[in-house]
Amino acid sequence: MTDHGIAAAAGDREGLDVKVRSQFRLALGRFVRHRVAMASLVILAAIIIVAFSAEYVTPYSFDGMNLRAARLAPTLEGGHLFGTDKLGRDYFTRVLYGARTSIFVALVVALLSTLIGTLIGATAGYFGGWVDDLFMRFTDLVLILPGLALLMILIAFIGEGSPLQIAIILSSLMWTLIARVVRAQVLSMRTREFVEAATLSGASPWRVIWRHMLPNMMGPIIVNATLTVSSAILIESALSFIGFGVKPPTPALGQLISDGRGAMQTQWWLVTFPGLVIIAICLTINFIGDGLRDALDARQAQRN
């Protein structure tokens, strides 16, 4: 074969080469093409950045009072974009700090509940037998407990009601769904060839779980952790609304709604703006969760 023929053959082979992309890049590409999820991610990121940069966004402090500017409706004068409350505190500032508190609680809850649920679910699913029965019966027990009433009792018993304490208490009850999801995933993987090969090679059970099984079930875990954030914000807001959540003077969105409910007809902004922020956060998180679910769906990956 001539040099020209060899070069042509090499060019043909290069044209037939398939560029291999990792599963992460494939999932990222599908998520980026999900327009609603991407828009929600941008909105949520903006809310988080503004909330956690409140000191630089607004000149007021969340507890700074000015009785001469009390009960102002939303106005550009003085920079009171969300108005003021009965003590003259800037409500835009208080909403930002309230969003910061609620988001912090929700993120800590998502992290802790995911860790607890993954540990319990993976242990129950892999070992089976009496271990599975013990862990799942405990999970069922937590599921049937009257959650809101138990949360109120625990918070009342602790008394202080700091954001971190509220997050830990919520995490102690919100890990059950993730535990059941992880257990189901582990049960389906336990008889797979790669798991049997790792076991036969002498790998310990925990190494099999964390090095071989866990990376293959990150999709459901991430999606459920994302939705846990939304649930935690709603529950924390409900607890703060009835006075069992984060304690003053630290603002929380539910607490702001509770403080303003007595003046809803004359000072509508006291309830409207915290409520809109809660809705915006929960909706964007749910849309992001939908996008992640579609992007990480293995069946969809095979079709693509």
N, C-alpha and C positions, 0 to 999 in steps of 0.2 A: 504493500500500500504506500502511495506517495505521501510526502509530508503534508500536502494539501488535504488529502483524504483523511489522514490521522487527525489533523486540526478540525476538520468538519465533523468527524465522529465525536471528538472531544466536546465540540460545541453542542452537538445534539444531546450528549449525556448531561451537560450542564443545564441545558434547557429542560431536561426531564427531572432534574433535582427538585425535591420538595423541601421548602424551608420549614423546618420543624419548630413549632412554637410551644412554649410551656403551657400547662393548664392555667397557670396564673395569668399569663398574657392573653390567652383566649377568653378567660372570664372577665378580665379587665376590659377587653375590647367590647364584649357584649354589654357590660355595665355602662360604658361610655356611650354606647348607642341607645341606651334607655333614657330618652329625653326627660321624662318626668322625674326619674330618680336623680339624674344629674342636676336638674333645676332645683330639686329638693335639697341636694347636697350643698349647693351653693348658698341657698337661703339659710339652711341650718348652720353652715360654717360662719356666715355673716352674723347670725344671732349669737353664736358662741363667742366669736371674736369681740363683738361689741360688749357683750355681757361681762366677759372677763377683762375687758379694758375700760370698765366704767369710770375708773379714776381719771382717765385721760379723755374720755368722751364728754363728760359733763362736769361743770365746775362746782356742782353741789355735792354734799355728802348725803348718804341715805337717811341720816337722823338729824340733819340740820334744820332747825325750825325758824320760821319767820311769820309770826302771827299777822303781820300787816299784809302778807301775801296769801292768806289762808283762803281756801275754797276757790281758787282761780280756775276757770275753765281752760282747756288747752289753748295756748297762745304763743306767738313768737316773741312777745314782749318778755324780757327777762330770761328767755330760753326755756320757759316752762312748756315744753312741747306736749306733755301729757297732763298739764294742769298741776294743781297742788291739792293736798288734803286739808283737813280741818286744822292742822297744826302748821300749815304753811310749808310742809316738806315737799320738795320737788318730786313729782310722781314719776317722771321719766327716769330719774335716778333710782328711785325705789323699785321700779319695775325691772331695771337692769340688774340690780343687786338681787332681786327676787328670782330672776331667771338664772343668774349665776348659782344661787343656792340650789334651786331645783335641778339644774343640769348636773351639778356636782353630785348631788344625792343619787340621781338616776345613773350616772356613769359608774359610781362606786358600787351601786346595787347590781348593775349588769356584770361588772367584773367579778365581784364576790360570788354572786349566784351562779355564774357560768363556771367558775372554778369548783364550787361545791357540787353542782349538778353533774359536771363532767367526771369528777372523781367518783361520786357515788354510782352514777350510771355505768361508767366503764368497769368499775369493780364488780358490780352486780352482773353485768352482761358477760364478762369474760370468765369469771369463776363459776357462775351458775350455782345450782344446788341450794344448800342451806344459806349460802352467802347471798344469792339472788333473792331468796324468799325473805331473809331478814331485812335487806336494804329496801326492797320494794314494799314490804309491809310498813316499814317506817315512812317511806314516801307517801303511801296511801294515807297513813295517819296524819301527816302534815297537810295533805290535800283536803281532808274532811274537816279539819279544824276551822272554826269560824274566824277567818283571817282578820277582818277589820276589828272585831272585838278583842282578839288576842293582841293585835298590834297596839290598840289603845291601852290595854292592861300593862303590856311591857313598857310602853313609853311613859305611862303614869308612874310605874314603879321606878324607872330610872330617874325621871324628874327633870333632868337638865335639858334634854331635847336639842342637843347640838346636831348640825347636819351629818357629821360622821356617825353619831349614835343612831340617828334615824336610818341611815343607809345600812348599817350593820343589822339592825332589827328587821328591816324590809328584806334584806338578803337571806335571813334565816328562814323566811317563808316562801321566797320566790324562786328557789332553785329546782323545784319539783318537775316542772315541764321540761327543762333542759336535761334533767336526770333521765326521764323516760325516753326522750329523743335519743340521747347518747346510748342508753341501754339497747334500744332497738337497733341502732347502727352497729354496735359491737356484736350483737347476736347474729346479724346478717353477715358480718365479716369473719366470724370465728372459724368458719369452715373453709375460708378462701385459701387458695394455694400459697399465697405469699405469707399468710399467717402460719400455716402448717410448716412451711419451709423455715421460717424464723424460729418456730418452736423446736423443730427437729435439730436445728443448728446449735441448740443449747442456750438460746436467749431466755432471760428471765421473763416471767409474766409482765412485770411492769415495763420492761424494755419493749416487749411486743406491743403493749398498749400504747405507750407514749411515742415510740419511734416508728411503728409500722401502721397501727390502726388510727391513731389520732389525726395524722396528716390527711387521711382519706375521708374523714368525716368533719373537716373544718367547715364545709359549706353549711350544713344544718346548724352547727354550733354558732357560727357567725350570724346567721339569719335570726335565730332565736335570741341571741344576745342583743341584737339590734332592737328587736321588738320588746325585749325586757326593759330597755331604756324608756320607751313610750309608756309602758304599763307603770313603771316606777314613778314617772313624773305625775301621772294621773292619781296614783295612790297617795303619794306624798302631798299633792295639792289637796286631796280630799281630807287627809289627816290634819293638815295645816288649817283648812277651812273650819273644821270643828274644834280646833284648839289643841290637838294632840300631836301636831307636827313640830316643825322647827320653832323654837321659842323666840319671842322678841328679845332684844331689838333687831336681831338678824331678820331681814325681810325674806319672805318666801311667797311665791305667786298665789298659792291657796290662801295664805294668811292675808294678803292684800285684798283679795276678793271678800274675805270674811269681814275685814275692817270696813269695807265700803258698802256692804250690802244694806246697811240701814239708811243710806242716802242715795239709793239707786235712782230714784225719780228726779232728784235735784242735782246730783253730782254723778252723772252716768259714767264719767271717765274713770272713776275709782274701781269699777267692776269691769268695764269694757276692755281696757288695755291689758290688764293681767290675763283676762280670759282669752283675748286674741293671741297673746304670746303662747299660752298653753296650747291652744288649738294649732297654731303655726308649728310649734315644736313637734307635737304628736303627729300631725299630718305628714310633715317632712320625713320624720323617722319611719313612719309606716311606708311611705313611698320608696324610701331608700331600701327598706327591708324587702319590698316587692322586687326592686331592681336587683338586689343581691341574690334573692331566690332564683330569679330567672337567669342571672349570669352564672350561678354556681350549680345549676341543675345539670347533672351528669347526662341525662337523657337528651337535653337540648344540646349539650356539647357534642354528643355523638351525631345528632342530626346535622350540626354545622360542620 
